[in-house]
Every structure is written in C-alpha cells, then in structure tokens.
Amino acid sequence: MRAKPPAPVVVQDLFRQELVNIINMRHELVRLAELIDWSVFDREFGAQFVSTTDCPALPTRLVAGLLYLKHTDALSDEEVIDRWVENASWQHFCGEQSSTGRVC
C-alpha cells in the first residue's frame, strides 16, 4: 500500500501548532526544503516505500528526509529519530505540517 498524501491542517487546536508558525523560516533546512522538488522523489522512489501490512506506507518525503538527515549528521537510526522528535525544523524538512505530527 502506497503512502497517503499528508492531510492539510485545517482546525486550529491549542495542542496542534503549525510548524511554519514556530520555526525560523530562514533556517537552512527550511530553505533547502523549498528548493527540493519532492514530487521527483515520490515519482522515482515511491514504489520502494510500500507497506507490506494493512497500514499505509510512510510518505516518501519523510523517508528521504530522514535518510538525508541521518547521512549529513552521521547518525544511527535511533539517533536520527530521537533528534527528529525534538526538532521542529527537521520535522518541517521531512514534510510534517503540525507540531503534533506522527512519531516514527
């Protein structure tokens, strides 16, 4: 099963802040995310990220973003997830829209 596109954040909630409202939009990862054509990743690599369970696969941008962050900072799988959970700029880079997004 392929990944579902992220649902737009519609309802304003006290515990659900949009990342663009809480991060520095001049941060290097935010600027890099704007330069990347993420649809190319989905088109070229999306078929590689399929789920073999009944749950939908993770979005291609999330997987590609985590792999990029892991490589650039020379982190283990556990380290990249630990930092991703705590870093709103990393979450934005990987395609999350709100501060209470998925936890890997």
N, CA, C and O atoms as CSV, one atom per row, in Angstrom:
chain,resi,resn,atom,element,x,y,z
A,1,MET,N,N,0.854,-1.171,0.000
A,1,MET,CA,C,0.000,0.000,0.000
A,1,MET,C,C,0.898,1.231,0.000
A,1,MET,O,O,1.804,1.339,0.826
A,2,ARG,N,N,0.652,2.156,-0.917
A,2,ARG,CA,C,1.445,3.379,-1.040
A,2,ARG,C,C,1.106,4.348,0.085
A,2,ARG,O,O,0.096,4.195,0.774
A,3,ALA,N,N,1.947,5.322,0.255
A,3,ALA,CA,C,1.744,6.340,1.285
A,3,ALA,C,C,0.613,7.268,0.890
A,3,ALA,O,O,0.420,7.566,-0.288
A,4,LYS,N,N,-0.131,7.722,1.885
A,4,LYS,CA,C,-1.179,8.702,1.642
A,4,LYS,C,C,-0.571,10.100,1.698
A,4,LYS,O,O,0.351,10.336,2.480
A,5,PRO,N,N,-1.066,11.026,0.888
A,5,PRO,CA,C,-0.565,12.401,0.991
A,5,PRO,C,C,-0.951,12.988,2.342
A,5,PRO,O,O,-1.993,12.634,2.894
A,6,PRO,N,N,-0.124,13.881,2.880
A,6,PRO,CA,C,-0.438,14.441,4.189
A,6,PRO,C,C,-1.736,15.242,4.158
A,6,PRO,O,O,-2.012,15.973,3.206
A,7,ALA,N,N,-2.511,15.090,5.202
A,7,ALA,CA,C,-3.762,15.835,5.309
A,7,ALA,C,C,-3.450,17.271,5.704
A,7,ALA,O,O,-2.624,17.495,6.588
A,8,PRO,N,N,-4.088,18.245,5.074
A,8,PRO,CA,C,-3.831,19.638,5.451
A,8,PRO,C,C,-4.339,19.918,6.859
A,8,PRO,O,O,-5.362,19.385,7.289
A,9,VAL,N,N,-3.603,20.761,7.561
A,9,VAL,CA,C,-4.013,21.149,8.905
A,9,VAL,C,C,-5.095,22.205,8.759
A,9,VAL,O,O,-4.827,23.314,8.297
A,10,VAL,N,N,-6.310,21.868,9.147
A,10,VAL,CA,C,-7.434,22.772,8.949
A,10,VAL,C,C,-7.885,23.377,10.269
A,10,VAL,O,O,-8.076,24.590,10.361
A,11,VAL,N,N,-8.052,22.569,11.263
A,11,VAL,CA,C,-8.602,23.014,12.540
A,11,VAL,C,C,-7.482,23.568,13.413
A,11,VAL,O,O,-6.456,22.917,13.614
A,12,GLN,N,N,-7.691,24.772,13.925
A,12,GLN,CA,C,-6.752,25.332,14.870
A,12,GLN,C,C,-7.033,24.730,16.235
A,12,GLN,O,O,-8.170,24.749,16.705
A,13,ASP,N,N,-6.002,24.196,16.869
A,13,ASP,CA,C,-6.139,23.498,18.132
A,13,ASP,C,C,-5.027,23.988,19.050
A,13,ASP,O,O,-3.916,24.267,18.597
A,14,LEU,N,N,-5.322,24.090,20.314
A,14,LEU,CA,C,-4.342,24.545,21.281
A,14,LEU,C,C,-3.084,23.690,21.267
A,14,LEU,O,O,-1.981,24.206,21.446
A,15,PHE,N,N,-3.238,22.395,21.056
A,15,PHE,CA,C,-2.112,21.470,21.104
A,15,PHE,C,C,-1.577,21.099,19.730
A,15,PHE,O,O,-0.730,20.213,19.621
A,16,ARG,N,N,-2.047,21.751,18.690
A,16,ARG,CA,C,-1.646,21.410,17.331
A,16,ARG,C,C,-1.248,22.691,16.601
A,16,ARG,O,O,-2.063,23.311,15.918
A,17,GLN,N,N,0.015,23.076,16.757
A,17,GLN,CA,C,0.515,24.296,16.127
A,17,GLN,C,C,1.163,23.963,14.780
A,17,GLN,O,O,1.879,22.970,14.654
A,18,GLU,N,N,0.906,24.794,13.791
A,18,GLU,CA,C,1.553,24.613,12.502
A,18,GLU,C,C,3.038,24.938,12.656
A,18,GLU,O,O,3.411,25.932,13.279
A,19,LEU,N,N,3.870,24.084,12.077
A,19,LEU,CA,C,5.314,24.254,12.214
A,19,LEU,C,C,5.796,25.573,11.633
A,19,LEU,O,O,6.730,26.171,12.167
A,20,VAL,N,N,5.182,26.042,10.548
A,20,VAL,CA,C,5.630,27.301,9.937
A,20,VAL,C,C,5.449,28.483,10.882
A,20,VAL,O,O,6.062,29.532,10.684
A,21,ASN,N,N,4.622,28.324,11.897
A,21,ASN,CA,C,4.406,29.397,12.866
A,21,ASN,C,C,5.385,29.356,14.031
A,21,ASN,O,O,5.459,30.308,14.808
A,22,ILE,N,N,6.139,28.265,14.163
A,22,ILE,CA,C,7.019,28.148,15.330
A,22,ILE,C,C,8.491,27.940,14.968
A,22,ILE,O,O,9.337,27.855,15.857
A,23,ILE,N,N,8.803,27.858,13.673
A,23,ILE,CA,C,10.198,27.656,13.281
A,23,ILE,C,C,10.742,28.910,12.605
A,23,ILE,O,O,9.989,29.785,12.176
A,24,ASN,N,N,12.051,28.973,12.523
A,24,ASN,CA,C,12.732,30.058,11.814
A,24,ASN,C,C,12.679,29.733,10.324
A,24,ASN,O,O,13.314,28.775,9.883
A,25,MET,N,N,11.947,30.502,9.555
A,25,MET,CA,C,11.786,30.231,8.132
A,25,MET,C,C,13.074,30.489,7.335
A,25,MET,O,O,13.146,30.166,6.150
A,26,ARG,N,N,14.087,31.069,7.988
A,26,ARG,CA,C,15.382,31.269,7.333
A,26,ARG,C,C,16.366,30.153,7.676
A,26,ARG,O,O,17.516,30.183,7.239
A,27,HIS,N,N,15.919,29.170,8.456
A,27,HIS,CA,C,16.778,28.040,8.810
A,27,HIS,C,C,17.214,27.324,7.540
A,27,HIS,O,O,16.445,27.232,6.583
A,28,GLU,N,N,18.433,26.821,7.526
A,28,GLU,CA,C,18.989,26.196,6.318
A,28,GLU,C,C,18.157,25.018,5.818
A,28,GLU,O,O,18.035,24.831,4.607
A,29,LEU,N,N,17.587,24.225,6.712
A,29,LEU,CA,C,16.773,23.094,6.268
A,29,LEU,C,C,15.428,23.549,5.697
A,29,LEU,O,O,14.901,22.923,4.777
A,30,VAL,N,N,14.881,24.620,6.231
A,30,VAL,CA,C,13.623,25.160,5.701
A,30,VAL,C,C,13.859,25.680,4.291
A,30,VAL,O,O,13.060,25.429,3.389
A,31,ARG,N,N,14.954,26.404,4.104
A,31,ARG,CA,C,15.277,26.920,2.770
A,31,ARG,C,C,15.583,25.793,1.786
A,31,ARG,O,O,15.178,25.853,0.625
A,32,LEU,N,N,16.299,24.765,2.250
A,32,LEU,CA,C,16.593,23.623,1.393
A,32,LEU,C,C,15.311,22.891,0.995
A,32,LEU,O,O,15.165,22.477,-0.155
A,33,ALA,N,N,14.387,22.730,1.937
A,33,ALA,CA,C,13.120,22.044,1.650
A,33,ALA,C,C,12.336,22.765,0.557
A,33,ALA,O,O,11.646,22.129,-0.239
A,34,GLU,N,N,12.443,24.088,0.521
A,34,GLU,CA,C,11.747,24.858,-0.505
A,34,GLU,C,C,12.385,24.673,-1.884
A,34,GLU,O,O,11.703,24.805,-2.901
A,35,LEU,N,N,13.670,24.374,-1.929
A,35,LEU,CA,C,14.377,24.215,-3.194
A,35,LEU,C,C,14.197,22.829,-3.815
A,35,LEU,O,O,14.321,22.668,-5.030
A,36,ILE,N,N,13.906,21.839,-2.986
A,36,ILE,CA,C,13.807,20.457,-3.467
A,36,ILE,C,C,12.440,20.214,-4.093
A,36,ILE,O,O,11.415,20.601,-3.532
A,37,ASP,N,N,12.430,19.581,-5.238
A,37,ASP,CA,C,11.180,19.153,-5.874
A,37,ASP,C,C,10.857,17.755,-5.336
A,37,ASP,O,O,11.311,16.746,-5.877
A,38,TRP,N,N,10.070,17.717,-4.271
A,38,TRP,CA,C,9.780,16.468,-3.563
A,38,TRP,C,C,8.973,15.502,-4.421
A,38,TRP,O,O,9.008,14.295,-4.179
A,39,SER,N,N,8.250,16.001,-5.411
A,39,SER,CA,C,7.463,15.099,-6.260
A,39,SER,C,C,8.369,14.171,-7.073
A,39,SER,O,O,7.959,13.070,-7.441
A,40,VAL,N,N,9.593,14.610,-7.351
A,40,VAL,CA,C,10.544,13.757,-8.068
A,40,VAL,C,C,10.899,12.550,-7.203
A,40,VAL,O,O,10.971,11.429,-7.705
A,41,PHE,N,N,11.119,12.772,-5.917
A,41,PHE,CA,C,11.414,11.663,-5.009
A,41,PHE,C,C,10.258,10.674,-4.982
A,41,PHE,O,O,10.461,9.461,-5.039
A,42,ASP,N,N,9.052,11.201,-4.897
A,42,ASP,CA,C,7.887,10.326,-4.846
A,42,ASP,C,C,7.739,9.543,-6.141
A,42,ASP,O,O,7.427,8.352,-6.123
A,43,ARG,N,N,7.963,10.207,-7.247
A,43,ARG,CA,C,7.835,9.544,-8.548
A,43,ARG,C,C,8.922,8.495,-8.757
A,43,ARG,O,O,8.642,7.397,-9.237
A,44,GLU,N,N,10.153,8.826,-8.401
A,44,GLU,CA,C,11.282,7.931,-8.655
A,44,GLU,C,C,11.438,6.821,-7.619
A,44,GLU,O,O,11.814,5.698,-7.956
A,45,PHE,N,N,11.150,7.138,-6.358
A,45,PHE,CA,C,11.421,6.180,-5.294
A,45,PHE,C,C,10.188,5.712,-4.536
A,45,PHE,O,O,10.286,4.815,-3.699
A,46,GLY,N,N,9.039,6.296,-4.810
A,46,GLY,CA,C,7.825,5.966,-4.068
A,46,GLY,C,C,7.471,4.496,-4.095
A,46,GLY,O,O,6.947,3.970,-3.113
A,47,ALA,N,N,7.744,3.830,-5.188
A,47,ALA,CA,C,7.426,2.404,-5.292
A,47,ALA,C,C,8.295,1.560,-4.355
A,47,ALA,O,O,7.941,0.427,-4.029
A,48,GLN,N,N,9.431,2.114,-3.923
A,48,GLN,CA,C,10.307,1.385,-2.994
A,48,GLN,C,C,9.800,1.435,-1.565
A,48,GLN,O,O,10.157,0.588,-0.746
A,49,PHE,N,N,8.968,2.424,-1.261
A,49,PHE,CA,C,8.485,2.608,0.099
A,49,PHE,C,C,7.025,2.182,0.192
A,49,PHE,O,O,6.134,3.009,0.384
A,50,VAL,N,N,6.799,0.901,0.055
A,50,VAL,CA,C,5.444,0.370,0.157
A,50,VAL,C,C,5.334,-0.437,1.445
A,50,VAL,O,O,6.317,-0.988,1.940
A,51,SER,N,N,4.138,-0.490,1.964
A,51,SER,CA,C,3.884,-1.227,3.191
A,51,SER,C,C,3.454,-2.645,2.855
A,51,SER,O,O,2.698,-2.865,1.908
A,52,THR,N,N,3.928,-3.588,3.616
A,52,THR,CA,C,3.506,-4.976,3.446
A,52,THR,C,C,2.453,-5.351,4.478
A,52,THR,O,O,2.049,-6.510,4.577
A,53,THR,N,N,2.016,-4.367,5.241
A,53,THR,CA,C,0.962,-4.587,6.237
A,53,THR,C,C,-0.300,-3.867,5.774
A,53,THR,O,O,-0.343,-3.333,4.666
A,54,ASP,N,N,-1.300,-3.853,6.601
A,54,ASP,CA,C,-2.550,-3.169,6.268
A,54,ASP,C,C,-2.458,-1.660,6.447
A,54,ASP,O,O,-3.353,-0.931,6.020
A,55,CYS,N,N,-1.398,-1.189,7.068
A,55,CYS,CA,C,-1.218,0.252,7.277
A,55,CYS,C,C,-0.586,0.882,6.036
A,55,CYS,O,O,0.204,0.231,5.352
A,56,PRO,N,N,-0.922,2.134,5.738
A,56,PRO,CA,C,-0.271,2.798,4.604
A,56,PRO,C,C,1.211,3.014,4.883
A,56,PRO,O,O,1.628,3.118,6.036
A,57,ALA,N,N,1.986,3.079,3.834
A,57,ALA,CA,C,3.429,3.319,3.964
A,57,ALA,C,C,3.687,4.741,4.428
A,57,ALA,O,O,2.819,5.608,4.328
A,58,LEU,N,N,4.883,4.968,4.935
A,58,LEU,CA,C,5.275,6.322,5.301
A,58,LEU,C,C,5.472,7.132,4.030
A,58,LEU,O,O,5.847,6.575,2.998
A,59,PRO,N,N,5.227,8.437,4.084
A,59,PRO,CA,C,5.432,9.283,2.901
A,59,PRO,C,C,6.885,9.249,2.431
A,59,PRO,O,O,7.809,9.174,3.240
A,60,THR,N,N,7.067,9.305,1.138
A,60,THR,CA,C,8.407,9.265,0.548
A,60,THR,C,C,9.253,10.424,1.054
A,60,THR,O,O,10.442,10.249,1.319
A,61,ARG,N,N,8.655,11.611,1.193
A,61,ARG,CA,C,9.414,12.762,1.678
A,61,ARG,C,C,9.938,12.519,3.091
A,61,ARG,O,O,11.060,12.915,3.405
A,62,LEU,N,N,9.155,11.883,3.937
A,62,LEU,CA,C,9.600,11.590,5.296
A,62,LEU,C,C,10.798,10.648,5.266
A,62,LEU,O,O,11.797,10.895,5.941
A,63,VAL,N,N,10.705,9.584,4.498
A,63,VAL,CA,C,11.797,8.612,4.429
A,63,VAL,C,C,13.043,9.245,3.822
A,63,VAL,O,O,14.138,9.090,4.363
A,64,ALA,N,N,12.891,9.955,2.706
A,64,ALA,CA,C,14.035,10.596,2.055
A,64,ALA,C,C,14.654,11.656,2.968
A,64,ALA,O,O,15.877,11.768,3.048
A,65,GLY,N,N,13.818,12.427,3.650
A,65,GLY,CA,C,14.315,13.452,4.565
A,65,GLY,C,C,15.086,12.859,5.725
A,65,GLY,O,O,16.147,13.364,6.093
A,66,LEU,N,N,14.560,11.787,6.306
A,66,LEU,CA,C,15.259,11.140,7.420
A,66,LEU,C,C,16.583,10.539,6.967
A,66,LEU,O,O,17.576,10.608,7.692
A,67,LEU,N,N,16.606,9.950,5.773
A,67,LEU,CA,C,17.859,9.404,5.254
A,67,LEU,C,C,18.884,10.510,5.017
A,67,LEU,O,O,20.071,10.327,5.288
A,68,TYR,N,N,18.426,11.661,4.510
A,68,TYR,CA,C,19.325,12.796,4.297
A,68,TYR,C,C,19.899,13.278,5.630
A,68,TYR,O,O,21.108,13.474,5.757
A,69,LEU,N,N,19.024,13.469,6.623
A,69,LEU,CA,C,19.469,13.950,7.926
A,69,LEU,C,C,20.413,12.949,8.595
A,69,LEU,O,O,21.397,13.338,9.225
A,70,LYS,N,N,20.112,11.683,8.454
A,70,LYS,CA,C,20.972,10.633,9.017
A,70,LYS,C,C,22.364,10.699,8.399
A,70,LYS,O,O,23.372,10.606,9.100
A,71,HIS,N,N,22.408,10.860,7.086
A,71,HIS,CA,C,23.692,10.884,6.381
A,71,HIS,C,C,24.488,12.151,6.699
A,71,HIS,O,O,25.683,12.071,6.984
A,72,THR,N,N,23.842,13.315,6.654
A,72,THR,CA,C,24.580,14.567,6.835
A,72,THR,C,C,25.137,14.721,8.243
A,72,THR,O,O,26.183,15.344,8.425
A,73,ASP,N,N,24.455,14.164,9.243
A,73,ASP,CA,C,24.929,14.283,10.621
A,73,ASP,C,C,25.585,13.003,11.127
A,73,ASP,O,O,25.944,12.925,12.302
A,74,ALA,N,N,25.749,11.993,10.263
A,74,ALA,CA,C,26.381,10.714,10.618
A,74,ALA,C,C,25.745,10.120,11.877
A,74,ALA,O,O,26.429,9.850,12.864
A,75,LEU,N,N,24.437,9.924,11.825
A,75,LEU,CA,C,23.681,9.431,12.974
A,75,LEU,C,C,23.238,7.987,12.760
A,75,LEU,O,O,23.146,7.509,11.630
A,76,SER,N,N,22.969,7.312,13.857
A,76,SER,CA,C,22.359,5.990,13.779
A,76,SER,C,C,20.855,6.165,13.568
A,76,SER,O,O,20.337,7.277,13.672
A,77,ASP,N,N,20.166,5.081,13.277
A,77,ASP,CA,C,18.712,5.149,13.112
A,77,ASP,C,C,18.048,5.709,14.366
A,77,ASP,O,O,17.173,6.571,14.283
A,78,GLU,N,N,18.469,5.216,15.523
A,78,GLU,CA,C,17.875,5.660,16.782
A,78,GLU,C,C,18.151,7.135,17.043
A,78,GLU,O,O,17.270,7.860,17.506
A,79,GLU,N,N,19.370,7.583,16.746
A,79,GLU,CA,C,19.728,8.983,16.974
A,79,GLU,C,C,18.934,9.922,16.080
A,79,GLU,O,O,18.484,10.972,16.539
A,80,VAL,N,N,18.755,9.568,14.816
A,80,VAL,CA,C,18.026,10.459,13.916
A,80,VAL,C,C,16.568,10.576,14.352
A,80,VAL,O,O,15.993,11.661,14.268
A,81,ILE,N,N,15.960,9.493,14.811
A,81,ILE,CA,C,14.576,9.558,15.277
A,81,ILE,C,C,14.479,10.369,16.555
A,81,ILE,O,O,13.559,11.174,16.706
A,82,ASP,N,N,15.418,10.171,17.486
A,82,ASP,CA,C,15.407,10.946,18.728
A,82,ASP,C,C,15.502,12.440,18.447
A,82,ASP,O,O,14.787,13.230,19.064
A,83,ARG,N,N,16.369,12.834,17.531
A,83,ARG,CA,C,16.513,14.255,17.201
A,83,ARG,C,C,15.318,14.777,16.416
A,83,ARG,O,O,14.895,15.915,16.619
A,84,TRP,N,N,14.767,13.955,15.520
A,84,TRP,CA,C,13.611,14.365,14.707
A,84,TRP,C,C,12.422,14.700,15.594
A,84,TRP,O,O,11.717,15.680,15.352
A,85,VAL,N,N,12.201,13.896,16.608
A,85,VAL,CA,C,11.064,14.111,17.506
A,85,VAL,C,C,11.172,15.459,18.214
A,85,VAL,O,O,10.156,16.098,18.490
A,86,GLU,N,N,12.394,15.892,18.510
A,86,GLU,CA,C,12.601,17.118,19.282
A,86,GLU,C,C,12.868,18.358,18.426
A,86,GLU,O,O,12.929,19.465,18.962
A,87,ASN,N,N,13.028,18.198,17.111
A,87,ASN,CA,C,13.470,19.312,16.279
A,87,ASN,C,C,12.395,19.671,15.245
A,87,ASN,O,O,12.171,18.927,14.289
A,88,ALA,N,N,11.749,20.791,15.442
A,88,ALA,CA,C,10.665,21.214,14.550
A,88,ALA,C,C,11.166,21.506,13.129
A,88,ALA,O,O,10.436,21.282,12.164
A,89,SER,N,N,12.388,21.997,12.992
A,89,SER,CA,C,12.936,22.258,11.652
A,89,SER,C,C,13.141,20.956,10.885
A,89,SER,O,O,12.905,20.900,9.679
A,90,TRP,N,N,13.575,19.921,11.578
A,90,TRP,CA,C,13.736,18.615,10.945
A,90,TRP,C,C,12.376,18.072,10.518
A,90,TRP,O,O,12.235,17.524,9.424
A,91,GLN,N,N,11.383,18.224,11.380
A,91,GLN,CA,C,10.039,17.742,11.059
A,91,GLN,C,C,9.496,18.466,9.829
A,91,GLN,O,O,8.917,17.839,8.942
A,92,HIS,N,N,9.683,19.777,9.776
A,92,HIS,CA,C,9.239,20.555,8.622
A,92,HIS,C,C,9.960,20.085,7.358
A,92,HIS,O,O,9.331,19.912,6.314
A,93,PHE,N,N,11.265,19.879,7.445
A,93,PHE,CA,C,12.042,19.414,6.305
A,93,PHE,C,C,11.497,18.087,5.777
A,93,PHE,O,O,11.491,17.852,4.568
A,94,CYS,N,N,11.047,17.234,6.671
A,94,CYS,CA,C,10.541,15.906,6.285
A,94,CYS,C,C,9.062,15.925,5.894
A,94,CYS,O,O,8.475,14.874,5.639
A,95,GLY,N,N,8.464,17.108,5.846
A,95,GLY,CA,C,7.107,17.221,5.329
A,95,GLY,C,C,5.992,17.299,6.351
A,95,GLY,O,O,4.820,17.366,5.980
A,96,GLU,N,N,6.331,17.291,7.634
A,96,GLU,CA,C,5.290,17.426,8.639
A,96,GLU,C,C,4.745,18.845,8.631
A,96,GLU,O,O,5.463,19.793,8.316
A,97,GLN,N,N,3.495,18.982,8.973
A,97,GLN,CA,C,2.860,20.304,8.956
A,97,GLN,C,C,2.544,20.835,10.342
A,97,GLN,O,O,2.483,22.048,10.541
A,98,SER,N,N,2.344,19.943,11.300
A,98,SER,CA,C,1.988,20.405,12.638
A,98,SER,C,C,2.939,19.832,13.679
A,98,SER,O,O,3.634,18.844,13.441
A,99,SER,N,N,2.948,20.477,14.831
A,99,SER,CA,C,3.880,20.095,15.888
A,99,SER,C,C,3.505,18.784,16.564
A,99,SER,O,O,4.311,18.233,17.314
A,100,THR,N,N,2.350,18.290,16.330
A,100,THR,CA,C,1.945,17.004,16.915
A,100,THR,C,C,1.787,15.966,15.833
A,100,THR,O,O,0.845,15.174,15.847
A,101,GLY,N,N,2.717,15.973,14.892
A,101,GLY,CA,C,2.671,15.015,13.792
A,101,GLY,C,C,3.025,13.621,14.242
A,101,GLY,O,O,3.132,13.348,15.438
A,102,ARG,N,N,3.206,12.750,13.289
A,102,ARG,CA,C,3.491,11.347,13.588
A,102,ARG,C,C,4.810,11.206,14.321
A,102,ARG,O,O,5.699,12.047,14.191
A,103,VAL,N,N,4.927,10.155,15.078
A,103,VAL,CA,C,6.180,9.772,15.696
A,103,VAL,C,C,6.588,8.465,15.064
A,103,VAL,O,O,5.816,7.506,15.056
A,104,CYS,N,N,7.794,8.417,14.536
A,104,CYS,CA,C,8.266,7.226,13.805
A,104,CYS,C,C,8.407,6.045,14.722
A,104,CYS,O,O,8.792,4.963,14.280
